[in-house]
Amino acid sequence: MASNNSTSDEVQIFIIPSKDGATWSHHEFRILYSLQHKQIPYSVKHVEYPDIESTFAPTTLEPKSDPLEPYEIPVLVVQPRSCDARYYMGALNIIQALEEIQPEHPLLYDTPRSVEFRSRFGPALAPVLQAVAGNVAGILSERSAAAFAEKRRKRWGKTVEQWAAEHPMSEALVAAKPRLEEFGDWLELVPGPFVHGDQPSYADFTVVSVLEFARAVGFAEAVEAVVGMHPSLKILYQAVMAKQPVDGQN
């Protein structure tokens, strides 16, 4: 867990654990990396997938316009000593909250290079994410797995088993390779191991979070395949992992 932060606020992060109590979601990983990068002390709270709405509907969180999943994980809770807790959901809202809590070690979310990063990396990794998504239920607790599978059936119009069969990882890696190689070339335009050169940022945490998501769901070989597609990808991955071991099992 990170330490040495000047704020007196108590910070909690809600995640959906795997059946072994571990962090697995790329959405969760990137916020945990951000907390550690900014040296903000935090504690981890677990919530099962079917309990998300009942847990956060009574809070001050504004639900999304998505009737299927009005609340999403992770949720950041900031409890100041002198007033009520503040709840944050959605990556941008959480990032803004973290920057307010600890202005040092900025996440560089809005820089021109970060904006370009999102336009490049998202499409490049989309096939891999699709392949991983169909296998998530297998690492969740029985209650969470059942709820996840039912939500995905309603959203995808097919079972998670059908989705997984239609999105094999072998084909995903072939589809992703050209854009990942281009992404690696783009990384090399700025000297240094990270997207912004020598300064780690939310963009770097996003790359590693997606790969660690794949690893957590059982695709370790795919992670090695991706980082092997370009030297810059491997350098970035190793640089982030050396700085940001995730403690998500508190």
Secondary structure, DSSP 8 states (H G I E B T S, - for coil): ---------EEEEEE---TTS----HHHHHHHHHHHHTT---EEEE--GGGHHHHHTTSS----S-SS-SS-S-EEEEE-SSS--EEEESHHHHHHHHHHH--SS---TTSHHHHHHHHHHHHHHHHHHHHHHTTGGGGS-HHHHHHHHHHHHHHHSS-HHHHHHHS-HHHHHHHHHHHHHHHHHHHTTSSSSBTTBSS--HHHHHHHHHHHHHHHHT-HHHHHHHHTT-HHHHHHHHHHHHH-------
